[in-house]
Amino acid sequence: MSVKLHRIQIEKLEGTINWISWKFDIDLQLTVNKVAGVVTGSQVRPECGETEDDRKLIREDDEKDAIARYIIGSTVSQEPKQHILTCKNAKQMWDTLHSVYEQRNERRLDLLYTELFTYKKDSKDTIATHVSKLQHIFLQLNEELKHESHELPMSLLLNRVLNTLPNEYLEVKNAWESVPIKERSIAVLTERLRLHGNHGQGCEMSKIDNVALIGKDKRIKCNFCKKLGHIKKNCFKLKRMESKP
């Protein structure tokens, strides 16, 4: 029997960080090459080769095992490879990697859940950056949950975004309750937050511009020194008098 190897471009296994996606790609690769059975154990190897049929099945099994070992061994980076160097067959390699990274995956889920529910906005981040970081954690969680056929609802992400906003976005939080459920999305929420932020910045700039205009307007008269061009609270004469002991 001669088996033609069908290669699919696969990102190498780095560790827990891409275990779920790598496992999916490898399962596809093994299935396309019709060697998944030697990895899962569903294909039973003959105990001995007393008959010609048994010997043929053993040769086929060895060839399939070699292909499966090549597929797995050539798609792992150096750190994961250390775990499978002493494995005798493809099933041992698969079971070893599964035991190492599937258990770590549960720990990663715990860490991601904790990060999502304890996350606080960094004062240096813009709202867009803040939303993006939360969305990244949320997407990682759903990626990890794929093998359990489970997916977190988008409403959870929206809730986390709203509940990690600074106080100046309280108006947006209150208004969000009136948005129809079918229209609620991370894109819509992000746009509302952006517009609110721009409006707030516009108000601050208006205040600054007003002060600047007052300073340039020669018709403005100080109520303290009676000179033109400034108001009382900006009067240098008054400030000098107040600073004297």
N, C-alpha and C positions, 0 to 999 in steps of 0.2 A: 504493500500500500504506500502510495506517495501522496502526501498532503501538501497542497500549495498554501503558503502562509499569506493571509490577507492582512496587511498592515494598516492601522488607523493611527493618525497622529494623536499621541496622548501626552499630556503634561505629566512630567515625572512626579512620583510621590515624594513630597518633602516631609510629611509628618501629619500630625493631627489637623493642621491648617487646611489641607486639601484632600484628606482621606476620603470624605464622602464622594466628591466629584471623581477622584481617581478610581475608587471602587466601582462606580457606575461605568466609567470608560473601559475599565479592564473586563468587567462582566460582558460588555458589548463585544469587546475584542475576542474574548474566549468563545462567545456564542457564535460569532461570525465564522471563526475558524473551527467550529464543531469540536472543541476540546474542553468545554465547560464541565463535562461529566467527570474527567479525571481530577478536577479541582474540587468539585463539590462532593465527590465520592459516590455519585449516582451510577457511575460506570464501574462495575465490579471487575477486578482483574482476576483471571483464572488462577487457581491455586498452583497448578503444575501444567507442564506441557507434554502430557502423555500422548495426546493425539495431535495430528497435523492441524486440526481446527483450533485446538487450544494454543498451539505454538503460533499460529497465525494471529490469534486474538492478542497474545502477549506482545508480539512484534508491533501490532497496531497500537496497543496500549502504551508501549515504550515510546513510539513515535509521537503520539499525542501528548504524552507527558513531557517530552523534550520541547515540543512547541509551546506548551503552557508555561514551562519553566522559563523559556526564552522570553515570552511575552511579559511575564511578571518581573523577571530579573533585569530586563532591559528598560523597564519603565519606573525604576525606583532610584532615588538619589543615594548618596553615600551613607547617610545616617540610617535610613530604613534598611539598606542592604546588609548592614551589620547583623540584623536580626535573622536573616535567612541564609547566611553563608554556609551553615552546617546542615541545612535541610536536604533530604535525600530525594524528594520529589515535589511536584507542583502543589499537591494537597498540603504538604507540610509547610511550604512557603506561604500559601494562602491562609492556612489556619494560624500560623505564627503572626503574620501581619494583622490579621483580624483580631487576635487576642490582645495585641499591643495597642492598636489604635482605636478599636471599637470601645474599649474600656476608657481610654483617654478622651474619647469623644463625649462620653457621659459627663466627665469632669468639665470639658469645654462648654457643654450646654449649661451647666451650673454657673460657670463664670460669665457667660454671655447674658443669662437671665439676670444675674446680679448687676452686671454693668448696665443693662437696659433700665432696670428699676431704681438704680441709685445714681444715674447719670445727672450731672449738673452742668449748666452752661458755663463755659469758660468766658470770663469777662472780655478776653481779647478776640473772641470769635464773633463774626457777624451772624445774623440770624440764619442766613443761607448756609453758612458753614456748620452752625449748630444743628440744623435740621438734617444736613447731609451726614453728619457723624452718627446721629441717632438712627437714620435710615440704614446706614452701613451695618450697625450692630443688629438691627432688625432683620436685614437680609441674610446676615451670617447665621442667625438663629434659625431662620426658615430653611437655609441650606443644610444645616445639621439635622433638622427634623424631617427631611425628605425621606430618609430610610425608614421612618416610622409612619409614613403616609399621613403626616400631620402638617398643618400649616397654620401659622398664627394669623388672626384677622387683621386687616389694615386698620381697623378701629383702634387696635392696641397701640400702634405706632402713632396715630393721630393724638390719642390720649396722652402718650408720653411727651410728645412735642408740646402740647398745650400746657401740661403740668410742669414743664421745666422752663417756661418762659419767665423773663423778668416782669416785675410789677407794671412797667409801662405798657405792657401788652395785654393788660386786663380787659381793655375794651374789645380786643379781638377775641379773647377767650369767651366773653359774654355773648358776643355777636355770633360766634360759631354755633351756638346751640340752636339758632334759628335757621341754619343751613339745612336743607332737606338731606336726609341720610344718603340718598342715591347720588347726591352731588358732592358728597364729601370725599376728598382725595388729598394726598400729600401735595400734589401740584397746586390745587386750589388753595390749600392752607398756606403754603409757602408764598404764593402770590399775594394773599391778603396780608401776611406778615411783612412782606417787602413793601407794599404800598403804605402800610401803617408806619413803617420805619422811615420811609421817604417823607411822609407827611410830618412826622415828628422832627426830622432834620430841617424841613422847610420852615416850621414854626420857630426853631432855634435861630435859623439864619435870618428870619424876619426880625427877630429881636435884636440881633447884632447889627443888621442893616439900619434899623431905626435909631439905635444909639449912634451909629456912624453919621447918619443924616443930621441928627441933632447937633453933633459936634461940628459939622460943616456949615450948618445953617446960621448965618450971622444975624438973623432976625431973632434968634432965641436970646432972652435976657436973663441973667442970673439974678435971683431974688435976694442974694446976699451982698455981692459986690457991685451989682447993678451994671456990670459989663456985658457986652454982647458976645455970642458965640458959644456959650455953655450954660448948663443948668446948675442949680445950687449944689447937688450932690457931687458934681465934678469940679467944683470951684477950688482952685489951688490955694487961694487966700484963706478960705475956710479950713481947708485941710491943714495948712501951716499953723493956724491958730489953735486947732484942736490937738496938734501934736506937741505944742509947747506945754511944759510942766506947770 
